[in-house]
Amino acid sequence: MVKSKRDVNTPRRRASLTRNRTISRAISRPTSAVPAVALQPVAPNIRVVVRVRPPNENEQGENSRQVLEYDIPKHVKLKYSNDSRTVVKVVDDQMLIFDPKEEAQAFFFHGVQQRGRDLLKKSHKDMQFMFDKVFSVECGNDEVFLHSTHSLITSLMEGYNCSVFAYGATGAGKTFTMTGKPETPGITFLTMTELFNKREELSIEREFELGITYLEVYNELVKDLLNPGPPLQLREDGKYGVMVAGIKVYKIEKSDELFTLLEQGNRNRTQHPTDANAESSRSHAVFQVYIQMTMKGTGEVRTAKLSMIDLAGSERGSATGYVGARFTEGANINKSLLALGNCINSLADGQRHVPYRDSKLTRLLKDSLGGNCQTVMIANYAIRAKKIKSHVKRNLVNVELHVGHYVKMVEELQKENSHLKAQLNEEKNKNDNGELRQEYEKLQREYDKLKAQLSSGGQLVSEEIKQKVEELFKEKREMVERQFQLLKSEMGTNLRRRIKEEIDARLSGVCTNTPEKREAHRKIGNMVDRFKKQEDAIKTDIALIETSRLELDKKINDMVNEHPELEAFVNLQRKSLENFALSQQVEIEQRQSELLLEDHTTKCAQLEKMAVFVKKCYLILQGHDFMTPDLTKQYQEMALDFQGRKNVKWAETCDSGVGSSSTLFDDENSKSNRNKRKIEEASTGGTLDSTFTMSINLTPNKPKVKICAEQLMSKAVKPPPAKRLVGGLSPKSPKTRDNKAVRRAFQAIESSRMMLSAKTKTGFRAGTKLTTSQKPAPLADRPPFRS
Ligand SMILES: Nc1ncnc2c1ncn2[C@@H]1O[C@H](COP(=O)(O)OP(=O)(O)OP(=O)(O)O)[C@@H](O)[C@H]1O
């Protein structure tokens, strides 16, 4: 696009303009209706088109005059009111004039027509620009689609990400272009219909999977529009690119389903009335289509993402005069549009660093801008805008004016309050809307504070500085949140690694050196290494965030030093951040306890299974008189571990420790005692008959581990008298005891298995009479260990 003051309608000039087409930095000046004039070479994969909308009822008036001087086709009859002026003039399908010269009306002075220009009138800039395509007022959405996004379908089919942005001032027609109305569907719907047609056409050679998401970025928060809930976090992944954690992806089969989804999403979109648009969207709406194509012949998989963004309307904060929440909202819109403009300019300039991280919107669209992505920017303009009336102001500043300014602000806040109150009541009737109430309460607090400061004549904190501090704290809060997320994930990774290491250690104690065991070792080793690397990477990220946090703290302290009146306000922000950090800390600790408990429960269950199995082995060996003193000792040791024997006891607790296990034998008639007697008989030359019971008598009130210990007790297992040790080491944790018990159980099983297999190979001792119940278990019933 080129600006030229000279006549551009000569064929030579036009040819030269087309050759030198460059992209304007239109969006880098979001507050201005007229694009900046700095010129850049066009980026090959960024196309800029302009759509000019017809005037609406406000801009069209009863006492209007017919405007014939513009290149609007004859069939379009437009009437314009006198208090609006023409902003753009469409020259042809590629050229526009911004702020065109209007036909000079005769200017009379003392009844004499003057030849010169009316000096009281603002001069027109009359800037000419060329774009890839210009759509004048009579162009419908279908024509816009054909010449803007239609060609993107081919790129998508080849696996390139594409993005479409609708940009423009509030009320310029962005939503009309993107979503449209049921009778005139917008380009989102038309592009999707074309995509479905293409899918049908290519279905012989490819399999398609399509999923859509629709979200908004409002005040730097990402929210799912199809599934409203709390704000979502952005995650970046080397494999999948930028992801929105927790967003719901909807699979759609026909474009008809889409309109309902878009309408449903738009209903959830944040809207507030502005001067230019009664239903102004105050957020960036991002519609994304994920496409996965599998080639039937080769099995090649291609993925592509289409992002269609209806940007929030841009406006100048000083022009709107908004305060409070509306001002913050406007500031956030402009901030993110500026960030988007900077990214596009960096890409157009071919710079290596593109500042994607400057806003949520650019972070979200990182993989849809630049590189091989195709981008279409649709700049929307209203053909006419309200005339700007200039007022002469005296540059007088005194205390009264200063206070007066705040009185005005208070009045405006009051107005906004009553508007919000009415909205809140309405919402309350429908459904208790927490977010709105919070906003209202925040505003009320702000208002009360201002009022109190005014009445006490105290020093007022400038709204601008306060907002800067708020932004710094917001940034800090995001950092704290990110840091805690990282800590949480580090804690999880660390725990998983330790569990894997424990499994590896157990594996060493269990199986003989088979290729399977070596393979399992290798796999676990790889996992452990991967977890270690992840932990290191997380630690580095945490350290980086910490550095940025310290820099932010420095900035805040500098601001407080410069404006001491900020201190109370900053302290309040600090307190709120501290509370937030505490709540995050609690969340992490709760999660850690949950994970540990889960692990503990799993181990208890393993232990219980093993206890039953070890007892079986013990009884069989005992029954065959294969128990060596060494094995018996191991078994006794293990049973003691199961009972919770402590290596070191504290003087004040040792009486109630192991001694209490003697109660396990108290009931002479209990099943375990009956079994015990049978085992005793078997070990003194008798036989174990089939009446020997192996069932576990689960007592509901006893903890599971204790039940295992009870079952494991046999005649050989008598606890040694408790030794009184004072001080020294701390007692072992139940977790360590459990692990030890599990390891011992494995070792015992392994030893008994080897014993049994050695005896089975060499045959039973001569003279030993085997009853059916004494015979070794058939191979199929044996534990699945291989030698
Ligand atoms: N090309 C068009 N033809 C007819 N009416 C249009 C056209 N474009 C926009 N309008 C009308 O203009 C009004 C404002 O349009 P729209 O809501 O799309 O603006 P917007 O740029 O999305 O505004 P905001 O940024 O405030 O949300 C709507 O009533 C819409 O129907």
The ligand as an SDF file (V2000), in Angstrom:
LIG
                    3D

 31 33  0  0  0  0  0  0  0  0999 V2000
  -21.2610   -4.1000    5.6560 N   0  0  0  0  0  0  0  0  0  0  0  0
  -22.2940   -3.7710    6.4310 C   0  0  0  0  0  0  0  0  0  0  0  0
  -23.5020   -3.6110    5.9140 N   0  0  0  0  0  0  0  0  0  0  0  0
  -24.5610   -3.2750    6.6870 C   0  0  0  0  0  0  0  0  0  0  0  0
  -24.4990   -3.0870    8.0170 N   0  0  0  0  0  0  0  0  0  0  0  0
  -23.3150   -3.2440    8.6070 C   0  0  0  0  0  0  0  0  0  0  0  0
  -22.1420   -3.5960    7.8590 C   0  0  0  0  0  0  0  0  0  0  0  0
  -21.1220   -3.6690    8.7040 N   0  0  0  0  0  0  0  0  0  0  0  0
  -21.6050   -3.4010    9.9360 C   0  0  0  0  0  0  0  0  0  0  0  0
  -22.9150   -3.1390    9.8900 N   0  0  0  0  0  0  0  0  0  0  0  0
  -23.7710   -2.7780   11.0310 C   0  0  0  0  0  0  0  0  0  0  0  0
  -23.0670   -1.8260   11.8160 O   0  0  0  0  0  0  0  0  0  0  0  0
  -23.2400   -2.0640   13.1990 C   0  0  0  0  0  0  0  0  0  0  0  0
  -21.8820   -2.2640   13.8870 C   0  0  0  0  0  0  0  0  0  0  0  0
  -21.2550   -3.3680   13.3260 O   0  0  0  0  0  0  0  0  0  0  0  0
  -20.4210   -4.4450   14.1680 P   0  0  0  0  0  0  0  0  0  0  0  0
  -21.1120   -4.8080   15.4200 O   0  0  0  0  0  0  0  0  0  0  0  0
  -20.0590   -5.5220   13.2410 O   0  0  0  0  0  0  0  0  0  0  0  0
  -19.1630   -3.5330   14.5280 O   0  0  0  0  0  0  0  0  0  0  0  0
  -17.8100   -3.9680   15.2610 P   0  0  0  0  0  0  0  0  0  0  0  0
  -16.6950   -3.4030   14.4650 O   0  0  0  0  0  0  0  0  0  0  0  0
  -17.7910   -5.4160   15.4960 O   0  0  0  0  0  0  0  0  0  0  0  0
  -17.9550   -3.1500   16.5900 O   0  0  0  0  0  0  0  0  0  0  0  0
  -17.2650   -3.4450   18.0250 P   0  0  0  0  0  0  0  0  0  0  0  0
  -15.8030   -3.4140   17.8430 O   0  0  0  0  0  0  0  0  0  0  0  0
  -17.7390   -2.2880   18.8440 O   0  0  0  0  0  0  0  0  0  0  0  0
  -17.8020   -4.7390   18.4740 O   0  0  0  0  0  0  0  0  0  0  0  0
  -24.1100   -3.3190   13.3150 C   0  0  0  0  0  0  0  0  0  0  0  0
  -25.4260   -2.9100   13.5230 O   0  0  0  0  0  0  0  0  0  0  0  0
  -23.9920   -3.9720   11.9400 C   0  0  0  0  0  0  0  0  0  0  0  0
  -25.1520   -4.6960   11.6150 O   0  0  0  0  0  0  0  0  0  0  0  0
  1  2  1  0
  2  3  1  0
  2  7  2  0
  3  4  2  0
  4  5  1  0
  5  6  2  0
  6  7  1  0
  6 10  1  0
  7  8  1  0
  8  9  2  0
  9 10  1  0
 10 11  1  0
 11 12  1  0
 11 30  1  0
 12 13  1  0
 13 14  1  0
 13 28  1  0
 14 15  1  0
 15 16  1  0
 16 17  2  0
 16 18  1  0
 16 19  1  0
 19 20  1  0
 20 21  2  0
 20 22  1  0
 20 23  1  0
 23 24  1  0
 24 25  2  0
 24 26  1  0
 24 27  1  0
 28 29  1  0
 28 30  1  0
 30 31  1  0
M  END
$$$$
